[in-house]
């Protein structure tokens, strides 16, 4: 059962842009769940490329994999193809991609405490959902969670670019952006069931 307190087909601001610019390029037979599955499949490839320091391939593939997060949600909302499977597994795919890249790369360049706090704040909504009256329902991410995810993606992209181009200032900026994502993560946790 999907949580009834939030309209799952309500468009976010980026959906309007995606509807005009990107979605016409996505064939009608491609459903949002297909895109989520592609992100699941891309994640181990991204991790392997990062682990083997093949940044020339890893960085663009990470950006593409992260972009599928915005794409699958926009396809689902704009084309009215929201499913319980997508609502549940889209954030799982996001956490897998962002969390694993944070553990593999950010942990080496950021203060480890902020990486672990970010990972815990990502897990808390799931624990809260599982242990409350919402157990048995599927809860969608709120706008704060989406902002947190965007900041984490931006941070990791800046970090990877700083590593590739050997620009310490980008790596430092990436850490500041990652810290900023913690604020939105905290708000997301606090407002997740509202």
C-alpha positions in Angstrom: 0.0 0.0 0.0 1.3 3.5 -0.9 1.2 6.1 1.8 -1.8 8.3 1.2 -0.6 11.5 2.7 1.5 12.6 -0.3 0.5 12.9 -4.0 2.9 10.6 -5.8 2.1 12.2 -9.2 2.7 15.8 -8.2 5.4 17.3 -10.4 8.5 18.8 -9.0 10.1 21.8 -10.7 12.7 19.7 -12.5 9.9 17.6 -14.0 8.7 20.5 -16.1 12.2 20.9 -17.6 12.6 17.2 -18.1 9.2 16.9 -19.8 10.3 19.4 -22.5 14.0 18.7 -22.8 14.6 15.0 -22.0 11.4 13.0 -21.9 10.7 13.4 -25.7 13.9 11.4 -26.2 12.8 8.5 -24.0 10.8 6.0 -26.0 7.3 5.3 -24.7 8.2 1.6 -24.1 10.8 2.6 -21.6 9.2 2.6 -18.2 10.6 4.3 -15.1 11.3 0.9 -13.4 13.5 0.0 -16.4 15.6 3.1 -15.7 15.8 2.2 -12.0 17.1 -1.3 -12.9 19.7 0.3 -15.2 21.0 2.3 -12.2 21.2 -0.9 -10.2 23.2 -2.5 -13.0 25.5 0.6 -13.5 26.4 0.9 -9.8 28.9 -2.1 -9.6 30.5 -0.9 -12.9 31.0 2.6 -11.5 32.4 1.2 -8.3 34.8 -1.1 -10.2 36.0 1.8 -12.4 36.5 4.0 -9.3 38.2 1.2 -7.4 40.7 0.7 -10.3 41.0 4.5 -10.7 39.8 4.5 -14.2 38.3 8.0 -13.7 38.0 8.8 -17.4 35.2 6.2 -17.6 34.1 6.3 -14.0 33.2 10.0 -13.7 30.9 10.2 -16.8 29.3 6.8 -15.9 28.7 8.0 -12.3 27.1 11.2 -13.6 24.9 9.2 -16.0 23.9 6.7 -13.3 23.0 9.6 -10.9 21.0 11.3 -13.7 18.9 8.2 -14.0 17.6 9.1 -10.5 16.0 12.3 -11.8 15.0 10.6 -15.1 13.1 7.7 -13.6 11.1 9.9 -11.2 10.2 12.4 -14.0 9.1 9.6 -16.3 7.0 8.1 -13.6 5.3 11.4 -12.6 4.9 13.0 -16.1 3.7 9.8 -17.7 1.6 8.7 -14.7 3.6 5.5 -14.3 4.2 5.6 -10.6 4.3 2.1 -9.1 4.8 0.7 -5.6 7.9 -1.1 -6.9 9.4 2.2 -8.1 8.6 4.1 -5.0 10.3 1.4 -2.9 13.3 0.5 -5.1 14.2 4.0 -6.6 15.6 5.2 -3.2 17.3 1.9 -2.7 19.1 2.3 -6.0 20.0 5.9 -5.0 21.4 4.9 -1.6 23.3 2.1 -3.1 25.0 4.3 -5.7 25.6 7.4 -3.6 26.4 5.5 -0.4 28.9 3.1 -2.0 30.7 5.9 -3.9 30.8 7.9 -0.6 32.3 4.9 1.2 34.8 4.2 -1.6 35.9 7.7 -2.5 34.6 10.3 -0.1 35.9 8.4 2.9 39.4 8.9 1.6 39.1 12.7 1.1 36.4 14.0 3.6 36.3 13.9 7.3 35.1 10.3 8.0 32.6 11.5 10.6 30.6 13.4 8.1 30.5 10.5 5.7 29.2 8.2 8.4 26.7 10.7 9.6 25.4 11.0 6.0 25.1 7.3 5.7 23.2 7.0 9.0 20.8 9.8 8.0 20.1 7.9 4.8 19.3 4.8 6.8 17.1 6.5 9.5 14.0 7.1 7.4 13.9 3.4 6.4 14.3 2.4 10.1 11.7 4.9 11.1 9.3 3.7 8.4 9.8 0.1 9.4 9.2 0.7 13.1 6.1 2.9 13.0 2.5 2.8 12.1 3.6 3.2 8.4 4.9 -0.3 8.3 3.1 -2.0 5.5 3.0 1.2 3.4 5.4 2.5 0.9 6.7 6.0 1.8 8.0 8.3 -1.0 10.8 10.7 -0.5 10.0 14.3 0.3 11.4 17.5 -1.2 14.1 17.7 1.5 15.3 14.2 0.7 15.5 15.2 -3.0 17.5 18.3 -2.2 19.8 16.2 0.0 20.3 13.7 -2.8 21.1 16.5 -5.3 23.7 18.0 -2.9 25.3 14.6 -2.3 25.5 13.9 -6.1 26.9 17.4 -6.6 29.4 16.9 -3.9 30.6 13.6 -5.2 30.8 14.9 -8.7 32.9 17.9 -7.5 35.1 15.5 -5.6 35.7 13.2 -8.6 36.5 16.2 -10.8 38.9 17.5 -8.2 40.6 14.1 -8.1 40.7 13.8 -11.9 42.0 17.3 -12.5 44.1 17.4 -9.3 42.3 20.6 -8.0 42.4 20.5 -4.2 40.0 23.5 -4.1 37.3 21.4 -5.8 37.8 18.6 -3.2 37.4 21.1 -0.4 34.3 22.6 -2.0 32.9 19.1 -2.4 33.3 18.5 1.3 31.5 21.8 2.1 28.6 20.7 -0.2 28.6 17.3 1.4 28.3 19.0 4.9 25.4 21.1 3.5 23.6 17.9 2.4 23.6 16.8 6.0 21.3 19.8 6.9 18.8 18.7 4.3 19.2 15.0 5.3 18.3 16.0 8.9 15.3 17.9 7.8 14.3 15.0 5.5 14.5 12.6 8.5 12.5 14.9 10.7 9.8 15.4 8.1 9.8 12.0 6.4 6.4 10.9 7.7 4.6 14.2 7.5 
